[in-house]
Each structure stands twice: as structure tokens, then as C-alpha cells.
Amino acid sequence: SETQVDLCGYFGNGWSRAVKTAGHRYDFTPEDEYVYVFTHMAKHFRFCGIGVRQLVDLYVYRKARPELNEDSIRQAMRRLKLLDFYINIEQMLRVWFEGEEEDETSLLMTEYIFASGNWGTVENKMYSEELLKAQHQGGVKHSKMRSIFTTIFPPLRLIRVQYTVLYKWPVLYPVMLVVRWFDVLLHKRGHISQKVKVIQGMSDEKVLAHQQAMLKMGLTFDYGDEV
């Protein structure tokens, strides 16, 4: 998905990085396991926000695996365009659990995480979607109008995740669009009300501010393996 960190170039189908451990068993190396857990966290962090638990998981994993090769992990993060974010997360965890002095970035990240609840917020999600669109359309102007339009007419690449028949029969897109409208009206009015409220308060300035905050934390909207 375009909203996710692109792991395909690094992990491929999984077998390219699998290591034979015993008999017919293959596993990732501990470093690749950590990279996978971290990038999964980064996907949620960037897209809508995360809760504290996922950060605690990272810290516990690192403490349980002191033998992890830091150079190998950093090389992977560099390929995935996550190195700055990784460094900032590690710094923030040391502030949380080891008494290291807080700096501006770790404070910003902490506030973002605690404001995100357990699984992120609708506002974060919509602002991230706007920035992803802006990457392809050359700017964040008219974010409110784009959000209204895509809420009513979501593109095929998004709606087919919910209505999988569209993978095989994309010509049914107009029909499934109408089906979705009825589905939303019957079952998701509360969610739509939340989105409408966010859209009403949305501005290009707020979307840009969200982008600047993400950049300060080390996240961009052009993830992918450079190799």
C-alpha cells in the first residue's frame, strides 16, 4: 500500500533474507527481525500515530538482544530511508527509560505519541493521506477540497481493498462505489462524522505543519529501498 513503508525491496518474498537454522527451519537474523518490527512501527507512526506499547516492545527487544549488530541495523535503516527516524527513536527511548536528557525532538515525538492514543487518530491519518497525495500532485494546496472529494469518491486502489471483487473486475468500480455509500450510511456514520469534523478544520497550513513535524522526527513520505 502507498501508505506503508515499502519493505518489498529489502525483504522481498522473505526467503532472500532467510537463514537456515535447524533441519528444514529458516528464520530471519535477529537484526532483520528487529528491522521488520521497527519498520512496522514506523508505518503506523507515520500514517496515523501509535501508542506507547509498540515503543516499549522495541526497547524490551533491544535489551533482550544485546548482541544485535548495530552497524547491520543502521545499514538496513539507511536503505529504507529510516535512519534519522531510527536514531531519534533510540534517543527518545533512552530519555524514557535511562534518564537521558530530553531534547526538542524527543519531546516532540513523546507529545505526538501520547496524543495518538493506542492506535493513532483520524486527524493524523487524514493529514498523512494529504501529504502522500501532495507528493504525487506537487503541493499541499487545496487539501480540504481533495479530502472532501476522495472521501466521497475514493480511488480504485483504495476501495478495492474493501471490495476485493474489483481486483478482478475493476469495471465494477462505479457499482461498488454506490454500495460503499450505502454501507457507510448504514454502518459508519460515526466515523464519517469524525472525518467531516477534521476536514472542516483542515487547512493547507495545518497540513504543512504536520509535514514539518514529521520531517523533524525523521520521517518523509517517500519511503522505499534505494538498492
C-alpha positions as a Python dict, from the first residue, in 0.01 Angstrom:
ca = {
    (1, 'S'): (0, 0, 0),
    (2, 'E'): (119, 356, -69),
    (3, 'T'): (51, 445, 292),
    (4, 'Q'): (300, 192, 418),
    (5, 'V'): (674, 171, 445),
    (6, 'D'): (795, -15, 137),
    (7, 'L'): (954, -335, 267),
    (8, 'C'): (947, -519, -67),
    (9, 'G'): (1289, -409, -186),
    (10, 'Y'): (1458, -504, 140),
    (11, 'F'): (1274, -824, 242),
    (12, 'G'): (1147, -937, -98),
    (13, 'N'): (936, -1251, -53),
    (14, 'G'): (1118, -1320, 275),
    (15, 'W'): (1329, -1609, 152),
    (16, 'S'): (1609, -1390, 20),
    (17, 'R'): (1698, -1291, 377),
    (18, 'A'): (1605, -1618, 549),
    (19, 'V'): (1880, -1815, 719),
    (20, 'K'): (1872, -2191, 773),
    (21, 'T'): (1879, -2254, 1147),
    (22, 'A'): (1793, -2622, 1203),
    (23, 'G'): (1668, -2902, 982),
    (24, 'H'): (1413, -2752, 747),
    (25, 'R'): (1368, -2439, 958),
    (26, 'Y'): (1456, -2094, 824),
    (27, 'D'): (1447, -1769, 1019),
    (28, 'F'): (1539, -1405, 986),
    (29, 'T'): (1853, -1299, 1163),
    (30, 'P'): (1788, -1118, 1493),
    (31, 'E'): (1886, -795, 1316),
    (32, 'D'): (1629, -847, 1039),
    (33, 'E'): (1365, -938, 1295),
    (34, 'Y'): (1427, -607, 1468),
    (35, 'V'): (1426, -416, 1138),
    (36, 'Y'): (1090, -571, 1050),
    (37, 'V'): (937, -485, 1389),
    (38, 'F'): (1076, -132, 1366),
    (39, 'T'): (951, -66, 1013),
    (40, 'H'): (606, -197, 1104),
    (41, 'M'): (602, 51, 1390),
    (42, 'A'): (725, 329, 1159),
    (43, 'K'): (440, 259, 916),
    (44, 'H'): (181, 319, 1188),
    (45, 'F'): (373, 613, 1337),
    (46, 'R'): (378, 795, 1005),
    (47, 'F'): (27, 706, 891),
    (48, 'C'): (-187, 775, 1198),
    (49, 'G'): (25, 757, 1514),
    (50, 'I'): (98, 480, 1765),
    (51, 'G'): (63, 404, 2132),
    (52, 'V'): (331, 362, 2395),
    (53, 'R'): (320, -18, 2388),
    (54, 'Q'): (488, -51, 2048),
    (55, 'L'): (779, 164, 2168),
    (56, 'V'): (810, -40, 2487),
    (57, 'D'): (822, -355, 2271),
    (58, 'L'): (1118, -213, 2079),
    (59, 'Y'): (1304, -124, 2396),
    (60, 'V'): (1246, -466, 2554),
    (61, 'Y'): (1355, -642, 2234),
    (62, 'R'): (1682, -448, 2222),
    (63, 'K'): (1754, -515, 2589),
    (64, 'A'): (1683, -885, 2541),
    (65, 'R'): (1922, -898, 2242),
    (66, 'P'): (2238, -710, 2342),
    (67, 'E'): (2429, -900, 2072),
    (68, 'L'): (2244, -724, 1788),
    (69, 'N'): (2481, -583, 1526),
    (70, 'E'): (2420, -208, 1528),
    (71, 'D'): (2605, -148, 1200),
    (72, 'S'): (2383, -402, 1022),
    (73, 'I'): (2068, -243, 1160),
    (74, 'R'): (2176, 107, 1062),
    (75, 'Q'): (2265, -8, 712),
    (76, 'A'): (1913, -151, 672),
    (77, 'M'): (1755, 167, 810),
    (78, 'R'): (1956, 374, 565),
    (79, 'R'): (1831, 164, 273),
    (80, 'L'): (1474, 206, 393),
    (81, 'K'): (1517, 583, 442),
    (82, 'L'): (1451, 543, 813),
    (83, 'L'): (1794, 610, 960),
    (84, 'D'): (1718, 957, 1100),
    (85, 'F'): (1389, 833, 1244),
    (86, 'Y'): (1565, 530, 1395),
    (87, 'I'): (1827, 749, 1562),
    (88, 'N'): (1555, 977, 1702),
    (89, 'I'): (1351, 683, 1834),
    (90, 'E'): (1656, 534, 2004),
    (91, 'Q'): (1729, 871, 2163),
    (92, 'M'): (1371, 908, 2282),
    (93, 'L'): (1373, 559, 2439),
    (94, 'R'): (1690, 645, 2629),
    (95, 'V'): (1513, 956, 2758),
    (96, 'W'): (1214, 748, 2866),
    (97, 'F'): (1391, 455, 3029),
    (98, 'E'): (1753, 552, 3100),
    (99, 'G'): (1729, 907, 3226),
    (100, 'E'): (1898, 1071, 2929),
    (101, 'E'): (1833, 1443, 2897),
    (102, 'E'): (1536, 1537, 2682),
    (103, 'D'): (1588, 1744, 2370),
    (104, 'E'): (1345, 1923, 2138),
    (105, 'T'): (1298, 1626, 1905),
    (106, 'S'): (1241, 1366, 2177),
    (107, 'L'): (987, 1599, 2340),
    (108, 'L'): (806, 1647, 2008),
    (109, 'M'): (794, 1272, 1948),
    (110, 'T'): (675, 1199, 2301),
    (111, 'E'): (393, 1453, 2271),
    (112, 'Y'): (290, 1309, 1932),
    (113, 'I'): (281, 954, 2072),
    (114, 'F'): (81, 1042, 2383),
    (115, 'A'): (-165, 1243, 2174),
    (116, 'S'): (-215, 946, 1940),
    (117, 'G'): (-389, 717, 2189),
    (118, 'N'): (-344, 344, 2135),
    (119, 'W'): (-386, 325, 1758),
    (120, 'G'): (-347, 676, 1622),
    (121, 'T'): (-605, 940, 1532),
    (122, 'V'): (-832, 1018, 1239),
    (123, 'E'): (-670, 1363, 1214),
    (124, 'N'): (-317, 1221, 1183),
    (125, 'K'): (-440, 970, 926),
    (126, 'M'): (-605, 1232, 708),
    (127, 'Y'): (-312, 1472, 724),
    (128, 'S'): (-75, 1191, 628),
    (129, 'E'): (-302, 1097, 338),
    (130, 'E'): (-293, 1459, 220),
    (131, 'L'): (86, 1464, 230),
    (132, 'L'): (103, 1140, 36),
    (133, 'K'): (-126, 1288, -231),
    (134, 'A'): (80, 1608, -234),
    (135, 'Q'): (391, 1406, -312),
    (136, 'H'): (230, 1297, -639),
    (137, 'Q'): (48, 1623, -713),
    (138, 'G'): (322, 1872, -636),
    (139, 'G'): (196, 2050, -328),
    (140, 'V'): (-47, 2063, -39),
    (141, 'K'): (-272, 2339, -172),
    (142, 'H'): (-644, 2271, -170),
    (143, 'S'): (-608, 1989, 85),
    (144, 'K'): (-963, 2040, 213),
    (145, 'M'): (-1122, 2004, -130),
    (146, 'R'): (-913, 1696, -208),
    (147, 'S'): (-1017, 1535, 119),
    (148, 'I'): (-1387, 1601, 55),
    (149, 'F'): (-1361, 1460, -297),
    (150, 'T'): (-1169, 1145, -202),
    (151, 'T'): (-1400, 1081, 94),
    (152, 'I'): (-1695, 1071, -145),
    (153, 'F'): (-1510, 918, -441),
    (154, 'P'): (-1218, 710, -307),
    (155, 'P'): (-987, 593, -587),
    (156, 'L'): (-999, 236, -714),
    (157, 'R'): (-667, 144, -550),
    (158, 'L'): (-820, 215, -207),
    (159, 'I'): (-1177, 92, -248),
    (160, 'R'): (-1070, -245, -390),
    (161, 'V'): (-907, -333, -58),
    (162, 'Q'): (-1258, -338, 92),
    (163, 'Y'): (-1433, -479, -215),
    (164, 'T'): (-1187, -736, -346),
    (165, 'V'): (-1401, -823, -648),
    (166, 'L'): (-1256, -505, -801),
    (167, 'Y'): (-913, -666, -831),
    (168, 'K'): (-1058, -899, -1092),
    (169, 'W'): (-1336, -677, -1225),
    (170, 'P'): (-1228, -309, -1198),
    (171, 'V'): (-1509, -219, -1440),
    (172, 'L'): (-1746, -263, -1143),
    (173, 'Y'): (-1593, 36, -966),
    (174, 'P'): (-1899, 266, -1015),
    (175, 'V'): (-2131, -5, -881),
    (176, 'M'): (-1916, -75, -575),
    (177, 'L'): (-1887, 298, -513),
    (178, 'V'): (-2265, 314, -468),
    (179, 'V'): (-2252, 2, -249),
    (180, 'R'): (-1990, 174, -34),
    (181, 'W'): (-2207, 486, 8),
    (182, 'F'): (-2492, 275, 144),
    (183, 'D'): (-2252, 76, 362),
    (184, 'V'): (-2113, 395, 513),
    (185, 'L'): (-2457, 546, 572),
    (186, 'L'): (-2581, 231, 744),
    (187, 'H'): (-2277, 128, 947),
    (188, 'K'): (-2014, 403, 966),
    (189, 'R'): (-2191, 731, 1033),
    (190, 'G'): (-1981, 799, 1343),
    (191, 'H'): (-1657, 752, 1152),
    (192, 'I'): (-1773, 977, 870),
    (193, 'S'): (-1877, 1243, 1121),
    (194, 'Q'): (-1524, 1237, 1263),
    (195, 'K'): (-1376, 1277, 916),
    (196, 'V'): (-1609, 1563, 830),
    (197, 'K'): (-1511, 1740, 1153),
    (198, 'V'): (-1142, 1704, 1068),
    (199, 'I'): (-1200, 1824, 711),
    (200, 'Q'): (-1385, 2132, 837),
    (201, 'G'): (-1082, 2227, 1046),
    (202, 'M'): (-826, 2136, 781),
    (203, 'S'): (-609, 2396, 614),
    (204, 'D'): (-301, 2390, 396),
    (205, 'E'): (-111, 2549, 686),
    (206, 'K'): (-205, 2265, 921),
    (207, 'V'): (-105, 2001, 665),
    (208, 'L'): (230, 2176, 619),
    (209, 'A'): (277, 2191, 996),
    (210, 'H'): (215, 1815, 1014),
    (211, 'Q'): (474, 1764, 741),
    (212, 'Q'): (730, 1977, 922),
    (213, 'A'): (673, 1782, 1243),
    (214, 'M'): (724, 1453, 1060),
    (215, 'L'): (1043, 1583, 898),
    (216, 'K'): (1177, 1697, 1234),
    (217, 'M'): (1115, 1346, 1367),
    (218, 'G'): (1298, 1199, 1069),
    (219, 'L'): (1005, 1080, 857),
    (220, 'T'): (933, 1161, 495),
    (221, 'F'): (664, 1043, 256),
    (222, 'D'): (893, 881, 1),
    (223, 'Y'): (991, 560, 178),
    (224, 'G'): (1148, 285, -24),
    (225, 'D'): (1456, 73, -69),
    (226, 'E'): (1722, 261, -262),
    (227, 'V'): (1908, -53, -364),
}
